[in-house]
Amino acid sequence: MSQPSKVAVITGASQGLGAALAAAYRAAGYKVVANSRSIGPSGDADLATVAGDIADPAVAERVVATAVERFGRIDTLVNNAGVFTAKPFTAFTQEDWAANTGTNLAGFFHVTQAAIRRMERQGSGHVVQISTSLVEQPINGVPSVLASLTKGGLNAATKSLAIEYAGRGIRVNAVALGIIKTPMHPPETHAGLATLQPLGRLGEVEEAVHGVLYLENAPFVTGEILHVDGGQSAGHW
């Protein structure tokens, strides 16, 4: 009897890293459920899209329900959706607070809770958070308190969930990124941003994808914060 196709759920999947992750999982033979606020319909029968704000619990439930109804299971959840606001600490507004905590924390919480409930029934699963090396290695001139607060919370939750669910066949990891060349960064900023990493360049989207796929294919790895950051987390330079 053939094994069912594995199923990955990816948030923030309409462009940049999220879109590349969806394509990579499809190329690896996974069926995919892709979510973002603005994502459009898919012409691929094995790629379902769910539009909506992942911070909304109803959207998170719909994403997981779509995976189960369309494809019968969830093997991997990649919490890629994220907001980054670089402002001096005292310049943050209530709107900044709501946007960052809504997507980075509430979005993670609701969809991960729903996905793990399903993974528990299967006795297996993998959850990956996309984090940032700024949590451990702040950079002078890059104010990042809300990123550190929210993504640092995800790093801590990753380790906590890894221990909580290790005995139930569910692994939980994170990929902490440096600055990746995505539509978030206009081309005219690339030269300046490249100086913020010891390797002297921005990371490519494919390199971030490789980090996630490494964790996907590393069954003895859980509770790991994998740095894909051009050496940023190694120390001062």
C-alpha positions in Angstrom: 0.0 0.0 0.0 1.5 3.3 -1.0 2.2 6.0 1.6 0.0 9.2 1.4 1.7 12.3 0.1 3.0 14.5 2.8 1.4 17.9 3.4 3.0 21.2 4.3 1.3 24.4 5.5 3.1 27.6 4.8 2.1 31.0 6.0 3.1 34.3 4.4 3.4 32.4 1.2 2.4 35.0 -1.5 5.9 36.3 -2.3 9.6 36.2 -1.3 10.6 33.4 1.0 7.1 32.0 1.6 6.5 31.6 -2.1 9.9 30.0 -2.6 9.2 27.6 0.3 5.8 26.6 -1.2 7.6 25.9 -4.5 10.3 23.9 -2.8 7.9 21.7 -0.9 5.9 21.1 -4.0 9.1 20.1 -5.8 9.9 17.7 -3.0 6.5 16.0 -3.6 4.5 17.6 -0.8 1.0 18.8 -1.2 0.9 22.4 0.1 -1.6 24.8 1.7 -0.3 28.4 1.3 -1.7 31.3 3.2 -1.2 35.1 3.1 -3.5 38.1 3.3 -3.3 38.7 -0.5 -2.7 35.2 -1.9 -4.7 34.4 -5.0 -6.2 31.1 -6.3 -3.9 28.3 -7.3 -4.0 26.5 -10.6 -2.2 23.5 -9.1 -4.6 20.8 -7.7 -2.0 20.0 -5.1 -1.5 23.5 -3.9 -4.4 25.1 -2.0 -4.5 28.7 -1.1 -6.2 30.4 1.9 -6.4 34.1 1.9 -6.6 36.0 5.2 -4.7 37.4 8.1 -3.1 34.5 10.1 -3.5 36.6 13.3 -7.2 36.0 13.1 -8.0 32.7 14.8 -10.7 31.9 12.3 -8.2 32.2 9.4 -5.8 29.9 11.3 -8.5 27.3 11.8 -9.5 27.6 8.1 -5.9 27.0 7.0 -5.6 23.8 9.0 -9.1 22.7 8.0 -8.3 23.2 4.4 -5.2 21.0 4.7 -7.2 18.2 6.3 -10.2 18.5 4.0 -8.2 18.7 0.8 -5.3 16.5 1.6 -6.2 14.5 4.7 -3.3 15.4 7.0 -0.6 17.9 8.0 3.0 16.8 8.2 4.8 20.2 8.3 3.9 23.7 9.3 6.2 26.6 8.4 5.4 29.7 10.3 6.9 32.1 7.8 4.5 35.1 8.1 6.2 37.9 9.9 6.3 41.7 10.4 9.5 43.6 10.9 9.3 47.3 11.9 12.6 49.1 12.4 12.1 52.2 14.5 13.6 53.7 17.6 12.0 52.2 20.7 10.2 55.4 21.7 8.8 55.9 18.2 6.8 52.7 18.1 3.0 53.2 18.0 0.1 51.2 19.1 -0.4 50.2 15.5 3.2 48.9 15.3 2.6 46.9 18.4 -0.6 45.4 17.2 0.9 44.5 13.7 4.0 42.9 15.1 2.4 41.0 18.0 -0.6 40.1 15.8 1.3 38.4 13.0 4.5 37.3 14.8 2.9 36.0 18.0 -0.9 35.5 17.6 -0.5 34.2 14.1 2.1 31.7 15.2 0.0 30.7 18.3 -3.4 30.0 16.6 -2.2 28.1 13.6 0.4 26.1 15.5 -2.1 25.1 18.1 -4.5 23.9 15.5 -1.8 22.1 13.5 -0.3 20.3 16.5 -3.8 19.0 17.5 -3.9 17.3 14.1 -0.3 16.1 14.3 -1.0 14.5 17.7 -3.7 12.4 16.1 -1.2 11.3 13.4 1.6 10.7 15.9 4.0 12.7 13.8 4.7 16.2 12.5 7.2 19.1 12.2 6.8 22.8 13.0 9.4 25.4 11.8 9.4 29.0 12.8 11.2 31.7 10.7 13.1 33.9 13.2 15.9 36.4 13.1 19.5 36.5 14.3 18.8 40.0 15.7 17.3 38.3 18.7 20.7 37.1 19.8 23.0 39.6 18.0 21.5 43.1 17.8 23.2 45.5 15.3 23.9 49.1 16.1 21.9 51.2 13.8 19.2 48.6 13.2 16.6 49.2 16.0 14.7 46.0 16.4 13.0 45.8 19.8 9.7 44.5 18.5 11.4 41.9 16.3 13.5 40.8 19.3 10.5 40.7 21.6 8.3 38.7 19.2 10.8 36.5 17.4 12.7 35.9 20.6 9.4 34.6 22.0 9.2 32.2 19.0 12.7 31.0 19.7 11.8 30.3 23.3 8.5 28.6 22.3 10.4 26.5 19.8 12.5 24.9 22.5 9.5 24.6 24.9 7.3 22.9 22.3 10.2 20.6 21.2 10.5 19.2 24.7 6.7 19.1 25.3 6.0 17.1 22.1 9.2 15.0 21.6 7.5 12.0 23.0 4.6 12.3 20.6 6.6 12.3 17.4 6.4 16.0 16.7 9.6 18.0 16.1 9.8 21.8 16.5 12.7 23.9 15.1 13.4 27.4 13.9 15.5 29.1 11.3 17.1 32.4 12.4 17.8 34.5 9.3 20.2 37.3 8.6 19.1 39.8 5.9 17.8 37.9 2.9 17.3 39.4 -0.6 13.5 39.5 -0.8 11.1 42.2 -2.1 11.1 43.6 1.5 14.5 45.2 0.6 14.7 47.4 -2.5 17.7 46.9 -4.7 19.2 50.3 -3.8 19.5 49.2 -0.2 21.4 46.0 -0.9 24.9 47.4 -0.8 24.4 49.0 2.6 22.6 46.0 4.1 25.4 43.7 2.9 27.8 45.3 5.3 25.7 44.1 8.2 26.8 40.5 7.8 30.3 39.2 8.1 30.2 37.4 4.8 29.6 40.8 3.2 26.5 40.0 1.2 22.8 39.4 1.5 21.5 35.9 1.8 19.7 34.5 -1.2 16.1 33.2 -0.8 17.3 29.7 -1.9 19.8 29.7 1.0 17.0 30.3 3.5 14.9 27.6 1.9 17.9 25.2 2.2 17.9 25.8 5.9 14.3 24.9 6.3 14.7 21.8 4.1 17.7 20.7 6.1 15.6 20.7 9.2 12.8 18.9 7.3 15.2 16.1 6.5 16.9 15.8 9.9 14.7 13.5 11.9 17.1 13.6 14.9 17.0 17.4 15.2 14.4 19.1 17.4 14.5 22.3 19.5 17.2 23.7 17.2 17.6 27.4 16.3 19.4 27.1 13.0 21.2 30.3 11.9 21.3 31.1 8.2 22.8 34.6 8.6 26.2 35.0 7.0 27.9 34.8 10.3 25.8 37.5 12.0 25.1 35.5 15.1 28.8 34.5 15.6 29.8 37.8 17.3 30.9 41.3 16.7 32.8 42.3 13.5 
